Amino acid sequence: MSLQTVPRLPMDSSRALMFTDARGQVVFVDSNFIKMTGRSSSAAVVGTPMHELLGIEREAALGLLREISQTGQVDRKPIELHDASGSPVEVICTGIATYDDRKFFIGADLAMLRVSVSAPVAPTVTQPNVVEPEAVDEPALVAEVEEDQLDPAYAARLRVYFLEHMRSLRELMAKVGGNRLRLNFNNIVNETAARNEWPIVIEGEVFFVEVNRHHLEAYRGMLARVISYAVNMIGANLVIREFERVNQQLDAGTVETGQSLELSALFVDPK
């Protein structure tokens, strides 16, 4: 499958992302999902069954995952979630499956858009003719500062952390499982990035990573996807040892920066 034909998840500044593994365990949620459901942090929900996090019946969640795994995707499916307080949240859900080269289902990427409730239209009331003061145009802002813009030094350390762990994990998988797993790794990364429009591409041995204001979520989400895949393919113990080995080779500042990605909950053997 070429990257041009990879199905895209809906792009919207308010969309909430969730990735699961093949069993329906949550491996990643973004900040929009945390806000939408009133959770405390992304680290607190990793490893949670998706039905618990979505506040829906277990069979409904498994049915959704089964549909995604069998058909490849679901498009704009209406779902009533429940947030941390138990309040209902109406969303439209699009889900896309991730497979390896043998068509083994690895997990699903879900994007949820909250359904907006239109306010009732007030009845028209006829007003007497009143001369309104002339409107004055507001001066245009020269530039807007992104609220989630990261410090350049922090972003640079985060990029180093991301690339070192991605490269080492890919080579570990190739060492244990052969070149097939290296190619699977590349395809999974490229397809996940394409469907989420993340600026990450692998071409052969080269990683192309563009730094922009979305890279914190992209780094966390991509590492979550490949760590989950690696744990399923070669086991948690090998992945943990490699992860610790790379951290020992990085400087303390880079390791501390990488800890902001909150990845530790991913290193759990599937049961």
N, C-alpha and C positions, 0 to 999 in steps of 0.2 A: 504494500500500500504506500503510495507516495504521500508526502506531507500535504500536497494540494488537495488530496481526497479525504484527509482525516476529518471526521465530523467535528464541528466546533460547538463548544458550549456557549450559551447566550452571553454576550458581553453587556454588562450593565454595572454601573458604579455601586448599585445596591444589591447585586446578586450575592448569595451566600454559598460558599463551596464546602463540600464534604467529600473526602475520599474514603472508600472502604476496601478491605481485602476481600478475598473470595468467600469468606465465612460471614461477612457482614459486620466485622469488627471495624470501628472507626480508626483510621490511621492519620487523618488530617482534617482540620476545619480551619477556615480563615477567620479573620477578625469580624467580618460581616455576619458570619454565622453566630459567633459569640454574642454580638450585639442583638441579633434578631431573637435569640433564644434565652437571653439573660443569664448565660453561663459565666463562670468566674474567669476561666482561662482555657486556652487550647490544650495545655498540658493535662488539665483535669479531666478531659473527655477522651483522650487517645486511649484506645483499647476497649472502649465502651461498645457494647452491641448497638447497632444503629437504631433498633426499635426503642431502646431506652432513651437514647439521645434525642430522637425525634418525638418521643412521647406518643407512639402509636402501637397498635397490637403487634406482637412478634410475628404472627403469620402474615400480616399486611406488609411488614418490612421484608420478610423473606420472599414474599410474592413479588415485590418490586425488584429485589435483587435477582430473582430467578428470571423475571421478564427481561431485565437488562442483559443478563448472561446469555440468554437463549437467542435474543433478537439483535443484540448489539447496542441498542439504545431505546430509551423512551423519550418522547418529546412532549413537553408542556403538559405533564400529568397533574391534575389538581389533587392536592393532599392537604389534610388538616393536621398540622403538627400541634404540639403543646410545648410551651416554653418551660423554663425552670420553675415557674410558679404554678404551672398547670393550666394557664390560659391558652385558648386555642389561637393558632396562627395559620391563616389560609395562605398557601403558597402554590405556585406553579413549578413543578419539578422537571428538569431535563437531566437524564442520566446516560452516560456513555461507558461501554465496557472496555476494559483493557485485557488483551490476550497475549500469550507468547506465540512463538512460531509454530507450535503444535496445536494452536487454538485452545489452549488451556486457559480458563478464565482466571485472571489474576485479581481483579477487583473492579470497582466502579467509581467514576467521577460524577458527582451530583452537583448541579447548580440549581438553587432555589431562589425564586423571585416572589417577594411578598405581594399578595393581591391587595391592591389599594381599594378602600371602600369609599365610593363617591359620596360627598356630603350632600344632603338634601338641598334642592334649589329653593331659595326663599321666594315667596310670591312677589311679583312686581308691584311696587307702590309708586303711584304718580306723585311727583314732587313739583312744587311751584317752580317757575323759572327763576333760577338763581345764577348770577354771573360768577363763575368760578375764577379764582386768580390764575394768571397765566403760568403754566408749568415751566419750570426751569430745568434744563437737562443737567444731570449729575455728571461731573467730570469722570472720564473713563479711567480705570485703574491701569497703571503702566504694567504692573505684573502682579500675579497672585502667588503667594507662598503656600506650597503644599504642606498640609498639616503633618503628613507622615514622611516628610523629607528627612533623610538620615544624614548624620555627620559624615563627610567624605572619608575620614580616617576609619570610622567604624564600618562604613560600607566596604572599604578596601579589605579590611581584616575579614569581614564576613565572606567576601568573594573568595579569598584565599582558603578559608575554612571549607567552604562549599566545594571548591574544585579539588582540593586534596582528598577529601573524603569520597567524592564521586569517582575520581580516578582509581583510588586504592580499592574501593569496593568492586568496581568493574574488573580489575585485574585479579582480585581474590576469586570472584565467581568464575573467571576464565581458567584460573589455575585449578580449581576444584572440578568444574563441570565442562571444561573445554571451550573452544571458540564459539560454540552455539550460544552459550550463556552471555558471552561478550556482545554478540550481535543482538540477542534479545534485549540486553541492557540498553544498547544504543537505540533500538527501535522504541522501547518503552519510554525512554527519555524524550525522544523526538516527537512521538505521538502525543504524550501528555502535555508537552510544551505547546504543540500546535493547537490542540483542542482548547487550551486555556489562554492562548496567545501570550505565552511567557517567552521572554527573549533568551532561550537556551536551545542550542543545537549542537549535536555531535556529528562531525563529518570525519569518518575514519578514526584516527587517533586524536583528533583535535576537538576540544571543547570551545564553543563560541558562547560567551555569556556577556550580555549587555547589562550594564548597571543602570537601572532606572528606579523610579519611586516605588515600583511594585516588587522589587527584588526580594524583600524580606519574606513575603508570603510565597513567592515563587521558590526560593531556596528551601524553605521549610516543607512546602508541598512536594517538591521533587525529591528531596532526601527521604521524606516519608514514603513515597511511592517505591523507590528503589530499595530502601532498607526492608520494607515489608516483603518485597519480592525476594530479596536475598535470604531473609530469614526462612521463608517458605521453601526455598530451593536448596540451601546448604546448611541451614540450622542457625539458631541464635548464638551458640557458643563461638563459632568461627567469626561471625559478624561482630560480636562484641569485642573479641580479641583484636581484630583488625582495627576497629574503631578506636580502641585504647592505644594501639601502637601508633596510629597516625597522630593522635593527640599528644603523645609523648615527644613527637618530632616537631610539633608546632610550638611557637613561643606562647608564653602564658597569656599575653594579651589577646592573641587570636583565639585561643581555646576559650577564654572567658567570654569573648564576643560570640563565639559559636554556641555557647550555652543558652543564649537568648532564644535559640530556635526550639528549645524544649523537646528534645528528641528521645530522651531516655526511656520513655514509656513504650517505644516501638520495639525494643529488644526483648520480645517475649515469644517463646516457642508456641506455634499454633497447636491447639489441643484437638 
